[in-house]
Amino acid sequence: MAKKQFDLIVFDWDGTLMDSTATIVQCIQAAAKDLGLPVPHEDAASYVIGLALADAMQVVMPDVDPKYYPRMVERYRYHYLAKDHELPLFAGVREMLAELSQDGYFLAVATGKSRVGLSRALHTAKLLSVFDATRCADETFSKPHPAMLQELTRELGQDIKRTLMIGDTTHDLQMAGNAGAAALAVEYGAHDTASLLELNPIFSAKSVQELHQWLNKYA
Protein backbone atom coordinates (compact mmCIF):
# COMPACT_ATOMS: atom_id res chain seq x y z
CA MET A 1 0.00 0.00 0.00
CA ALA A 2 1.29 3.46 -0.90
CA LYS A 3 2.44 5.65 1.95
CA LYS A 4 -0.12 8.26 2.87
CA GLN A 5 1.02 10.68 5.55
CA PHE A 6 4.43 9.93 7.03
CA ASP A 7 7.99 9.14 5.97
CA LEU A 8 9.59 8.94 9.44
CA ILE A 9 8.06 7.01 12.35
CA VAL A 10 9.67 7.63 15.75
CA PHE A 11 9.00 5.30 18.67
CA ASP A 12 9.47 5.78 22.37
CA TRP A 13 11.13 2.69 23.88
CA ASP A 14 10.01 1.88 27.46
CA GLY A 15 6.29 1.16 27.67
CA THR A 16 5.86 1.50 23.90
CA LEU A 17 8.09 -1.16 22.37
CA MET A 18 9.42 -2.85 25.52
CA ASP A 19 7.26 -4.12 28.37
CA SER A 20 9.30 -2.40 31.08
CA THR A 21 6.90 -0.06 32.88
CA ALA A 22 6.33 -2.23 35.97
CA THR A 23 10.06 -2.95 36.32
CA ILE A 24 10.99 0.75 36.11
CA VAL A 25 8.42 1.60 38.78
CA GLN A 26 9.76 -1.16 41.06
CA CYS A 27 13.35 0.02 40.57
CA ILE A 28 12.47 3.64 41.44
CA GLN A 29 10.72 2.43 44.58
CA ALA A 30 13.61 0.12 45.48
CA ALA A 31 16.11 2.98 45.07
CA ALA A 32 14.15 5.15 47.50
CA LYS A 33 13.88 2.28 49.97
CA ASP A 34 17.66 1.67 49.80
CA LEU A 35 18.28 5.26 50.87
CA GLY A 36 15.63 5.31 53.59
CA LEU A 37 13.55 7.87 51.66
CA PRO A 38 9.75 7.93 51.33
CA VAL A 39 8.82 5.34 48.69
CA PRO A 40 6.95 6.98 45.78
CA HIS A 41 3.49 5.71 44.96
CA GLU A 42 3.19 3.60 41.80
CA ASP A 43 1.29 6.39 39.99
CA ALA A 44 4.01 8.96 40.73
CA ALA A 45 6.77 6.58 39.62
CA SER A 46 4.88 5.75 36.41
CA TYR A 47 4.43 9.43 35.60
CA VAL A 48 8.17 10.13 35.33
CA ILE A 49 8.88 7.28 32.90
CA GLY A 50 10.23 8.78 29.70
CA LEU A 51 12.07 11.65 31.36
CA ALA A 52 15.85 11.71 31.62
CA LEU A 53 16.81 9.76 34.73
CA ALA A 54 18.14 12.69 36.75
CA ASP A 55 15.04 14.75 35.88
CA ALA A 56 12.79 11.81 36.75
CA MET A 57 14.21 11.51 40.26
CA GLN A 58 13.67 15.21 40.94
CA VAL A 59 10.07 15.08 39.68
CA VAL A 60 9.13 11.89 41.53
CA MET A 61 10.67 13.08 44.82
CA PRO A 62 10.49 16.89 44.80
CA ASP A 63 10.66 17.29 48.58
CA VAL A 64 13.89 15.44 49.37
CA ASP A 65 17.33 17.01 49.83
CA PRO A 66 18.88 17.43 46.34
CA LYS A 67 22.00 15.59 47.52
CA TYR A 68 19.96 12.38 47.26
CA TYR A 69 19.19 12.65 43.53
CA PRO A 70 22.56 11.34 42.26
CA ARG A 71 22.33 8.51 44.80
CA MET A 72 18.79 7.72 43.65
CA VAL A 73 20.08 7.48 40.08
CA GLU A 74 22.90 5.17 41.16
CA ARG A 75 20.59 2.87 43.15
CA TYR A 76 18.01 2.85 40.35
CA ARG A 77 20.66 1.75 37.85
CA TYR A 78 21.83 -0.96 40.22
CA HIS A 79 18.34 -2.48 40.44
CA TYR A 80 17.48 -1.97 36.76
CA LEU A 81 20.69 -3.56 35.48
CA ALA A 82 19.86 -6.71 37.44
CA LYS A 83 16.61 -7.05 35.49
CA ASP A 84 16.86 -5.35 32.12
CA HIS A 85 18.16 -8.41 30.25
CA GLU A 86 14.91 -10.22 31.15
CA LEU A 87 12.56 -7.55 29.79
CA PRO A 88 10.55 -8.58 26.70
CA LEU A 89 9.33 -6.61 23.73
CA PHE A 90 5.55 -6.39 23.63
CA ALA A 91 4.04 -9.16 21.53
CA GLY A 92 3.89 -8.16 17.89
CA VAL A 93 6.52 -5.39 18.07
CA ARG A 94 9.21 -7.28 16.16
CA GLU A 95 6.86 -8.15 13.30
CA MET A 96 5.46 -4.61 13.14
CA LEU A 97 8.92 -3.03 12.94
CA ALA A 98 10.08 -5.51 10.29
CA GLU A 99 7.06 -4.75 8.12
CA LEU A 100 7.41 -0.97 8.49
CA SER A 101 11.08 -1.19 7.57
CA GLN A 102 10.29 -3.36 4.55
CA ASP A 103 7.63 -0.84 3.47
CA GLY A 104 10.30 1.85 3.25
CA TYR A 105 9.63 4.01 6.30
CA PHE A 106 12.50 5.61 8.16
CA LEU A 107 12.34 4.29 11.73
CA ALA A 108 13.83 5.94 14.81
CA VAL A 109 13.77 5.85 18.63
CA ALA A 110 13.48 8.84 20.98
CA THR A 111 13.89 7.72 24.56
CA GLY A 112 14.53 8.84 28.11
CA LYS A 113 17.10 6.04 28.39
CA SER A 114 20.82 6.72 28.34
CA ARG A 115 22.86 5.83 25.26
CA VAL A 116 24.43 2.92 27.11
CA GLY A 117 21.00 1.70 28.25
CA LEU A 118 19.41 1.90 24.80
CA SER A 119 22.38 0.23 23.10
CA ARG A 120 22.18 -2.64 25.57
CA ALA A 121 18.40 -2.95 25.07
CA LEU A 122 18.68 -2.89 21.27
CA HIS A 123 21.44 -5.50 21.38
CA THR A 124 19.47 -7.78 23.71
CA ALA A 125 16.32 -7.42 21.57
CA LYS A 126 18.34 -7.94 18.35
CA LEU A 127 16.96 -4.71 16.87
CA LEU A 128 20.22 -2.81 16.29
CA SER A 129 19.83 -2.91 12.50
CA VAL A 130 16.12 -1.97 12.40
CA PHE A 131 16.37 1.74 13.30
CA ASP A 132 17.86 4.39 11.05
CA ALA A 133 18.62 6.74 13.96
CA THR A 134 18.13 6.96 17.72
CA ARG A 135 18.28 9.76 20.29
CA CYS A 136 18.72 9.40 24.06
CA ALA A 137 18.11 11.71 26.99
CA ASP A 138 21.79 11.98 27.94
CA GLU A 139 22.64 13.32 24.46
CA THR A 140 20.23 16.23 24.27
CA PHE A 141 17.28 17.84 26.07
CA SER A 142 14.84 15.58 27.92
CA LYS A 143 11.25 15.21 26.77
CA PRO A 144 8.98 17.15 26.32
CA HIS A 145 11.56 19.50 24.77
CA PRO A 146 11.39 19.10 20.95
CA ALA A 147 15.15 18.61 20.47
CA MET A 148 15.10 14.81 20.03
CA LEU A 149 12.64 15.00 17.14
CA GLN A 150 14.32 18.04 15.61
CA GLU A 151 17.70 16.30 15.69
CA LEU A 152 16.34 13.03 14.28
CA THR A 153 14.63 14.74 11.36
CA ARG A 154 17.80 16.73 10.60
CA GLU A 155 19.99 13.63 10.76
CA LEU A 156 17.72 11.69 8.40
CA GLY A 157 16.85 14.62 6.13
CA GLN A 158 13.15 14.33 6.89
CA ASP A 159 10.29 16.84 7.18
CA ILE A 160 8.92 17.26 10.73
CA LYS A 161 5.44 17.62 9.19
CA ARG A 162 5.76 14.09 7.76
CA THR A 163 7.05 12.65 11.04
CA LEU A 164 4.96 10.59 13.49
CA MET A 165 5.90 10.21 17.16
CA ILE A 166 4.46 7.15 18.93
CA GLY A 167 4.56 6.89 22.72
CA ASP A 168 2.86 5.81 25.92
CA THR A 169 3.34 9.02 27.93
CA THR A 170 2.18 12.61 27.87
CA HIS A 171 5.89 13.54 27.64
CA ASP A 172 6.04 11.86 24.22
CA LEU A 173 2.90 13.55 22.93
CA GLN A 174 3.94 16.96 24.26
CA MET A 175 7.36 16.59 22.63
CA ALA A 176 5.65 15.87 19.29
CA GLY A 177 3.43 18.92 19.68
CA ASN A 178 6.38 21.12 20.61
CA ALA A 179 8.29 19.93 17.54
CA GLY A 180 5.39 20.21 15.09
CA ALA A 181 5.19 16.45 14.49
CA ALA A 182 2.09 14.26 14.62
CA ALA A 183 1.52 12.26 17.80
CA LEU A 184 0.01 8.80 18.29
CA ALA A 185 -0.67 7.38 21.77
CA VAL A 186 -0.52 3.81 23.00
CA GLU A 187 -2.67 2.94 26.00
CA TYR A 188 -0.76 -0.09 27.33
CA GLY A 189 2.19 1.79 28.89
CA ALA A 190 2.93 4.18 31.74
CA HIS A 191 0.32 6.97 31.50
CA ASP A 192 -3.45 6.62 31.79
CA THR A 193 -5.63 6.88 28.71
CA ALA A 194 -7.51 9.99 29.84
CA SER A 195 -4.27 11.98 30.22
CA LEU A 196 -3.10 10.86 26.78
CA LEU A 197 -6.39 11.73 25.09
CA GLU A 198 -6.34 15.25 26.57
CA LEU A 199 -3.41 15.93 24.22
CA ASN A 200 -5.47 15.01 21.11
CA PRO A 201 -3.28 12.36 19.48
CA ILE A 202 -4.29 11.42 15.93
CA PHE A 203 -5.02 7.89 17.22
CA SER A 204 -4.82 6.00 20.50
CA ALA A 205 -4.00 2.30 20.24
CA LYS A 206 -5.09 -0.19 22.90
CA SER A 207 -2.55 -2.82 21.79
CA VAL A 208 0.44 -3.33 19.51
CA GLN A 209 -1.86 -5.19 17.15
CA GLU A 210 -4.21 -2.20 16.94
CA LEU A 211 -1.22 0.11 16.41
CA HIS A 212 0.12 -2.13 13.64
CA GLN A 213 -3.27 -2.17 11.89
CA TRP A 214 -3.59 1.62 12.05
CA LEU A 215 -0.09 2.14 10.68
CA ASN A 216 -0.78 -0.28 7.82
CA LYS A 217 -3.92 1.59 6.88
CA TYR A 218 -3.18 5.25 7.57
CA ALA A 219 0.55 5.92 7.98
N, C-alpha and C positions, 0 to 999 in steps of 0.2 A: 504494500500500500504506500502511495506517495506521502511524503512528509507534509504535514499541514501547517503547523505553527512554529515549531522549535527546531533548532539545529544543535543546541547544547543543552544537555540535561545534567543538572548538578544534584547530587545526593548528599544529605547528611549521613553520618555513619551510625553512631550509637542510637538505637531505638528506631532507626529507619531501615537500615540494611542488616544490622547485627542485633540480636536479641540480648541486649546487655543492660537494659534499664534497671532491672531488679538488682543486679550485681553492683552497679554503680551506686545505687542507693545504700545497699548494705555496706559498701566500702567507705562511703562518707560517714555513715553512722559508726562504723568500727573505728575509724580514725579519731572521731570525737571521744569515743569511749576510752581509747588508749591514752588520751591526754587528760582524762578526767573532766572533760567539758560536757555541757548539756548536749544530749544526743538529739539531733534534728529529727523532726517528724518526717515520715515518709514523703508526704506531699511537698514539704520544703526542700528535701533532698532531690526529689524528682524535678522540681522547678528549675534547678540550676544546671541540669544536664544540657550540654551543648555550649555552655560558656567555657572560656579558658579556665584551666584548673584553679589558678590563683584567684581569679575573679569569682569563681563559683564558691570558694571557701568564704570569701568576704560576704557574699550575698546570703549564703545559707546560715552564717553565724555572725550577723552584724554587730552583736553586742559583746563579743569577746575581745580581749586585749589583742591588738594587731600582731604582737609577737608570736601568737599561736598560728597564724595563717601559714607560714612556711612549714611549720611542723605538721599541720593538718595535711598539707600537700604531700609531705614525705610519708606520713602514715597511710594516707590514701593509696599512694603508689605501691607501698609495701603490700597492702591487702589486695589491690587490683592485679598486680603482677602474679600473685599466687593463683589467680583464677582466670586470667584473660585467655589463656590457651584453650580453655574448655568452652568458651562462648561460641554458640552457633550463629550462622546466618539465619534469618527468618526463612521458613520454607518457601521456595519459589524464587528467591532473590537471584540465585546463580543463573537460573534459566532466563529470567527476565533480563538481566544484564547482558547475557550472551546474545539474546535476540535483538536488543537495542543496538548493541555494537555491530552485529551483522547487518542491521538495517541502515547503518551509516551515520548514526548520531555520534556526536562528540559526547563523551561521558566524563564526569569529574566528581570529586568529593570535596566538600567544604565542611570541616569538622572542628569541634572544640578540643579534639585530641592533640597531643604533641606529635611532632614529626616522627619521633622514635616509636610512639605508641601506634600511630597509624601504619607505619611501615611494618611493624610486627604483626598487626592485625591483618593487613593485606597479604603478607607472606603466609600466615597461618591459614587464611581462607583461600589461598591460591588464586587471588584476584589481582596480583601485581600488574599483569599485562592488559587488564580490562579497561583501566581508566587512562584517559589521555592527559590528565593533569589533576593534581590534588593540592589543597591548601589547608594548613593546620593553624591552630590558634597561637602557637608559639612563634609563628613566622610573620604574623601581621596582626591587625586589630581583631579582637574577639567579636563574635556576633553580639548584637544585631548591627554592628557597623557594616557598611556595604563593601569594605575593602576586599574580602575574600572573593566575592563574585566579580568585582571590578578587575581584580588581578587575573582571575581565571579566564575571563573573556578576552583580556588583552593578550595573555599568553597564547591562547588558541586562535586569536584573530576572529572572534565571534562578536555578534551584535547582542548587547544586553537585552534588547527588545525581543530577541528570538531565543532567549535563555529561560529555562524552567528550573526553579529551585524546589526540591522535594524534601520535606522534613517533618519530624514529629513534635517540634516545639514551636512556641510563639517566637523564640529567638530566630529560628530559621525563616519564618514567614515575614517577620519584621525586617530581617536582613534583605530579603528579596524586594520588599517594598522600598526600602531605603536605596537600593541599587537600581530600581526601575525594571527588575525582572519579574516574571510571573511566578506565583507561588502555589504549590500544591501540598496539602496536608495529608498526613497519614495518622490514623486514629489509634494505632496499636502500640504507641510508644510512651513517652514520658509525660506529655501534657494532655489535659482533658479536652474532650471534643468541643465543648462549649467555648473554651478559651481560643482554640484554633479557629473556629468558625467566626468568631468576632472579628478576625482579621481578613475575612472575605477571600479565602483561597479559591482558585478557579475550580477545584474539586477537592473532596475530602474522602480518602480511601479507607475502608474499614479493614482491609487485608492486603497483603502483597498481591494476591490474585486479582483483587478489584483494581489495584493500582496498575498492574500489568495490562489488564483489559482496557483501562482508560487510555493508557499510553499507546496501545496498539491502534485504538480507534481515533484518538484526537490529537496526539502529539505531533 
